[in-house]
Structure formats: C-alpha cells, structure tokens
Amino acid sequence: MHYRNPELRSQLAAEYVLGLLSGRARRRFERLIARQPELREEVRFWNERFAEIPASLKPVQPRERVWASISQELLKDQNKLRPLIAPKRSSAAPAAREPIGLYRSWALVATVVTVLLGVALWREQARTSSLLALLEVSQNQPMPYVATIHFDGSEARWAVSLHPDKKLMRITIAPGSLPVDVAQRDLELWMLDSQGNPHALGLLPTAAGVPLELPLPEMPRSELSAMTITLAVSEEPKGGSPTGLPTGKVLGAMPAARAL
C-alpha cells in the first residue's frame, strides 16, 4: 500500500483524529498533512464523522437486575481469590488483617494488565510508525503511467505500464484477434513527446505469455513528469520500423495516465 491508497490514508487519518498517534509518529503525520491535500481531506472527513457520533447515541439506563448481576459476579470472584491469596494466619490473628492478601492480588493483576497494555500500545505504535515510513518513502517514488490499448475490429487488448523511476516498461496481452497479419507485420508502440515527436518504445507482443519487460528510452525528465502522456501504435515491417520513426499506418493513439 502506497500513500495514494485510500485505505492507508483513511486508516492513518482516523487514528490521528482519535489521538492514537503520539510523539514522533504524530509529528511525522502532521508533516505529511502539510504536504498532502489528500491527507488533509481525510482528516477533515474523520473529524466531522466522529463529531456526529455523540449526537446519534441515546443514553441507555441499565436495568436494576443488570447491576445486581454485576455485583454478584464481583462477589463470586472475590470469594474465589480469597483462599488463594490470603496469607496463613493463626486463629488469634486479627480479622481486620484479612483483606491484605486480596489487595496484594489485585495489585498484581493490575500490574500484569498494565504491562500487557503497554506491550500492545508499543506494538500499535511500531505498526503505525512503519505505515508512516512507507507513506514518506512512497511520496518520493513516482507512480507509473498505465494504459489499455485496443483497436476497433480487434479482440486483443494490451495493458501497458511505464515506470520512469525504474526506466522500464511492462506489457501484458489479453489474446484475441489482431488488426494485422502477424506473419507479415508487427505492431510498434510509440510515445509522443510534448512537441508531438514519436519515440519508439518497443513491439507489442502478439501471443500470450509472461509480461514483457522492455527498457524505456532516454528522454528528458520533463517529458515524464506530466500526469498524462500520449502513446501511439503503428503497423510496421517485421522487427519494427527501420528508420526509428513510424513508417506504416498509425492504428491509434491513447492516453497513459499516472496510476492513483
């Protein structure tokens, strides 16, 4: 899960509003809020959502028999603990000293509960810190461009993802009828720069198989910083264009947008 993942944003924002983030984790999240409009919107949503809850709750008065049942259960527990924790005493020992063992037992139980809660809180804070670390790292990693390619009269579809940070492209095909005779022609993928000039990316696969990975050509950084780029596909001789530019019919152009 990355910082654009709605579930991660919602979870961290809800924990922040509820006060479950503290110390370093809270400060790190506040820095992220200042830089990320999406996180600010999530925090606003949870503030409003939690503010509605008290007004929607109606006070419920428990019945008398409920309180009576609770009191009986407490007495039962007290009677069970007393023989286990009360210190041995002679018959002459004052009765007033009898509750000391019970108090010590309750103190021991409280200590154990405190330790367990501390461990649980530590684990929760560690988990939250890990999520925040992922959040900060993710925002510095550009999202890939993704596009689906298909043509009228053709059943085949291609899923294309371009990863500028890794300088590679992945192509997966859903097989079907093709717009060319693959025994004679190939389909070549191009990227159009801001001036409309085509840059060869590679040949589209025409048979099912593992996703194809190809290196991205060197391009100015500014060309791969927009939210949307344009791809195009042309029909070429076997092996691709011999000139580095489209030589056959351009079958179509389509946008590739940043993955969210």
Secondary structure as UniProt FT lines:
FT   TURN            3..4
FT   HELIX           6..17
FT   TURN            18..19
FT   HELIX           23..35
FT   HELIX           37..56
FT   HELIX           64..85
FT   TURN            91..92
FT   HELIX           95..97
FT   TURN            98..99
FT   HELIX           100..138
FT   TURN            139..140
FT   STRAND          145..149
FT   TURN            152..153
FT   STRAND          157..163
FT   TURN            164..167
FT   STRAND          168..174
FT   TURN            182..184
FT   STRAND          185..192
FT   TURN            194..195
FT   STRAND          198..203
FT   STRAND          212..215
FT   HELIX           221..224
FT   STRAND          228..237
FT   TURN            238..239
FT   STRAND          250..258
//
